[in-house]
Amino acid sequence: MSARPPPPSPPPASDRPPPPPGVEADYPLARLSTVRTGGPASHFARVHDPAQVAELLRWARAARQPVSVVGSGSNLLIADEGVAGLVIKLEGPLASIEREGLRLVCGGAARLPAVAARAAQLGLAGIEFGVNIPGTVGGAVRMNANAYGGQLAQVLEWVEVATHAGLSRRAPDELGFSYRSSNLGPGEVVVRASFALGERPSAEIKAVLADMRARRRAAQPSGIKTFGSTFKNPDDEGGRTAGMLLEAAGLRGLRIGAARFSPKHANFIENTGSASTADILALLHEGRRRVRERFGIELEPEVQLLGEVSFPWQESSNRPGP
Ligand SMILES: Cc1cc2nc3c(=O)[nH]c(=O)nc-3n(C[C@H](O)[C@H](O)[C@H](O)COP(=O)(O)OP(=O)(O)OC[C@H]3O[C@@H](n4cnc5c(N)ncnc54)[C@H](O)[C@@H]3O)c2cc1C
């Protein structure tokens, strides 16, 4: 893999525009990720409205600070050294879920399980798959989240994206969706999304949600500190999932420091106490190595990195763009 160009160095402190009000320095990020690892952000802001996001992005551009967004942190691995740059978290009114006829218009910080539950209450069908995805609408769009065959793109009508240039709407076919990915870059923040749903009796949708929850409880560990699937499922002729390959390669239960592959689901890594991101990356490396040696398959991570950290098998470091 070729090395990414290094980010532009920030201008000297004396030339930098001061951060807008509400930007905090050295803000600890570990508690904003579901696996609870990683260091602080040099700049951090909680934002409540789309215009404020655009303003922060303009400041970051002028101050040449890289930008990243944290949703529910359910697919994130944050560098132990932290993040040099601006980290944004949407909240408050940006977590709203509003009905407009057969649509739900949601803020980027609305949580998918809450969106699925609200839709069920209102007798709106199509977003049931969100019930078990512990992320936000913005994170789900960025990651093209799905479950049980339900696809975000099937119900997504438009998203509103904030950039340093302001706000604009994009249709799903402009988002470059592919397996667990979209074309959204670090300086493009999903602040709202509209889902076009269908009518169905509320009781029937609630029964579907209950069934999905039960299936998930049976298949995956719950109540642990994890970021869900570690690796994407490979394009395997035999149809084997990443979990099957990891299990067959003997990774289930393997531990490094306080991190281990879950004894219940080999594609989940859990932080059993005070694991570091370095422990988790060492486990990813080992899992990938053993699967490659045994099956000749290169697993690709699903989890996203934040800050100055890279996967051990990549030479370049992961640097969010400006
Ligand atoms: C127990 C468990 C089960 C899971 N099950 C599933 C599943 O069934 N299906 C599935 O697809 N995923 C699953 N996941 C993974 C995860 O929940 C999804 O990828 C989710 O969409 C991530 O959303 P988030 O808000 O937590 O994003 P984060 O983890 O906070 O961020 C992920 C990426 O999205 C970006 N991002 C976050 N918010 C925004 C925004 N507003 N605008 C632009 N970019 C943004 C971040 O910068 C980062 O690059 C699971 C995770 C866990 C812990």
The ligand as an SDF file (V2000), in Angstrom:
LIG
                    3D

 53 58  0  0  0  0  0  0  0  0999 V2000
  -21.8280   -4.7500   19.1470 C   0  0  0  0  0  0  0  0  0  0  0  0
  -21.7000   -4.1490   17.7800 C   0  0  0  0  0  0  0  0  0  0  0  0
  -22.4840   -4.6400   16.7470 C   0  0  0  0  0  0  0  0  0  0  0  0
  -22.3930   -4.0770   15.4540 C   0  0  0  0  0  0  0  0  0  0  0  0
  -23.1910   -4.5800   14.4580 N   0  0  0  0  0  0  0  0  0  0  0  0
  -23.1340   -4.0350   13.2230 C   0  0  0  0  0  0  0  0  0  0  0  0
  -23.9750   -4.5190   12.1670 C   0  0  0  0  0  0  0  0  0  0  0  0
  -24.7830   -5.4250   12.3360 O   0  0  0  0  0  0  0  0  0  0  0  0
  -23.8720   -3.9290   10.9470 N   0  0  0  0  0  0  0  0  0  0  0  0
  -22.9940   -2.9070   10.6990 C   0  0  0  0  0  0  0  0  0  0  0  0
  -22.9590   -2.4070    9.5690 O   0  0  0  0  0  0  0  0  0  0  0  0
  -22.1820   -2.4360   11.6820 N   0  0  0  0  0  0  0  0  0  0  0  0
  -22.2300   -2.9620   12.9250 C   0  0  0  0  0  0  0  0  0  0  0  0
  -21.4110   -2.4840   13.9240 N   0  0  0  0  0  0  0  0  0  0  0  0
  -20.4290   -1.4260   13.6290 C   0  0  0  0  0  0  0  0  0  0  0  0
  -20.9210   -0.0010   13.8520 C   0  0  0  0  0  0  0  0  0  0  0  0
  -21.9930    0.0500   14.7800 O   0  0  0  0  0  0  0  0  0  0  0  0
  -21.3600    0.6480   12.5360 C   0  0  0  0  0  0  0  0  0  0  0  0
  -20.2690    0.7350   11.6270 O   0  0  0  0  0  0  0  0  0  0  0  0
  -21.9090    2.0670   12.7450 C   0  0  0  0  0  0  0  0  0  0  0  0
  -22.4670    2.4940   11.5310 O   0  0  0  0  0  0  0  0  0  0  0  0
  -20.8460    3.0510   13.2050 C   0  0  0  0  0  0  0  0  0  0  0  0
  -21.5310    4.2480   13.5940 O   0  0  0  0  0  0  0  0  0  0  0  0
  -20.9130    5.2000   14.7190 P   0  0  0  0  0  0  0  0  0  0  0  0
  -21.8080    6.3440   14.8770 O   0  0  0  0  0  0  0  0  0  0  0  0
  -20.6050    4.4170   15.9430 O   0  0  0  0  0  0  0  0  0  0  0  0
  -19.5870    5.6510   13.9910 O   0  0  0  0  0  0  0  0  0  0  0  0
  -18.1380    5.7910   14.6340 P   0  0  0  0  0  0  0  0  0  0  0  0
  -17.6350    4.4550   15.0610 O   0  0  0  0  0  0  0  0  0  0  0  0
  -18.1240    6.8700   15.6360 O   0  0  0  0  0  0  0  0  0  0  0  0
  -17.3110    6.2300   13.3440 O   0  0  0  0  0  0  0  0  0  0  0  0
  -17.1480    5.3380   12.2450 C   0  0  0  0  0  0  0  0  0  0  0  0
  -16.7100    6.1660   11.0330 C   0  0  0  0  0  0  0  0  0  0  0  0
  -17.7850    7.0340   10.6610 O   0  0  0  0  0  0  0  0  0  0  0  0
  -17.3560    8.3950   10.6940 C   0  0  0  0  0  0  0  0  0  0  0  0
  -18.4830    9.2110   11.1460 N   0  0  0  0  0  0  0  0  0  0  0  0
  -19.1520    9.1380   12.3250 C   0  0  0  0  0  0  0  0  0  0  0  0
  -20.1490   10.0400   12.3570 N   0  0  0  0  0  0  0  0  0  0  0  0
  -20.1030   10.6990   11.1730 C   0  0  0  0  0  0  0  0  0  0  0  0
  -20.8630   11.7620   10.6100 C   0  0  0  0  0  0  0  0  0  0  0  0
  -21.8680   12.3500   11.2630 N   0  0  0  0  0  0  0  0  0  0  0  0
  -20.5330   12.1900    9.3650 N   0  0  0  0  0  0  0  0  0  0  0  0
  -19.5090   11.6230    8.6690 C   0  0  0  0  0  0  0  0  0  0  0  0
  -18.7430   10.6310    9.1540 N   0  0  0  0  0  0  0  0  0  0  0  0
  -19.0490   10.1700   10.3980 C   0  0  0  0  0  0  0  0  0  0  0  0
  -16.1720    8.4140   11.6580 C   0  0  0  0  0  0  0  0  0  0  0  0
  -15.3190    9.5080   11.4350 O   0  0  0  0  0  0  0  0  0  0  0  0
  -15.5210    7.0620   11.3270 C   0  0  0  0  0  0  0  0  0  0  0  0
  -14.7380    7.1590   10.1530 O   0  0  0  0  0  0  0  0  0  0  0  0
  -21.5000   -3.0250   15.2210 C   0  0  0  0  0  0  0  0  0  0  0  0
  -20.7310   -2.5010   16.2870 C   0  0  0  0  0  0  0  0  0  0  0  0
  -20.8240   -3.0620   17.5510 C   0  0  0  0  0  0  0  0  0  0  0  0
  -20.0150   -2.4740   18.6720 C   0  0  0  0  0  0  0  0  0  0  0  0
  1  2  1  0
  2  3  1  0
  2 52  2  0
  3  4  2  0
  4  5  1  0
  4 50  1  0
  5  6  2  0
  6  7  1  0
  6 13  1  0
  7  8  2  0
  7  9  1  0
  9 10  1  0
 10 11  2  0
 10 12  1  0
 12 13  2  0
 13 14  1  0
 14 15  1  0
 14 50  1  0
 15 16  1  0
 16 17  1  0
 16 18  1  0
 18 19  1  0
 18 20  1  0
 20 21  1  0
 20 22  1  0
 22 23  1  0
 23 24  1  0
 24 25  2  0
 24 26  1  0
 24 27  1  0
 27 28  1  0
 28 29  2  0
 28 30  1  0
 28 31  1  0
 31 32  1  0
 32 33  1  0
 33 34  1  0
 33 48  1  0
 34 35  1  0
 35 36  1  0
 35 46  1  0
 36 37  1  0
 36 45  1  0
 37 38  2  0
 38 39  1  0
 39 40  1  0
 39 45  2  0
 40 41  1  0
 40 42  2  0
 42 43  1  0
 43 44  2  0
 44 45  1  0
 46 47  1  0
 46 48  1  0
 48 49  1  0
 50 51  2  0
 51 52  1  0
 52 53  1  0
M  END
$$$$
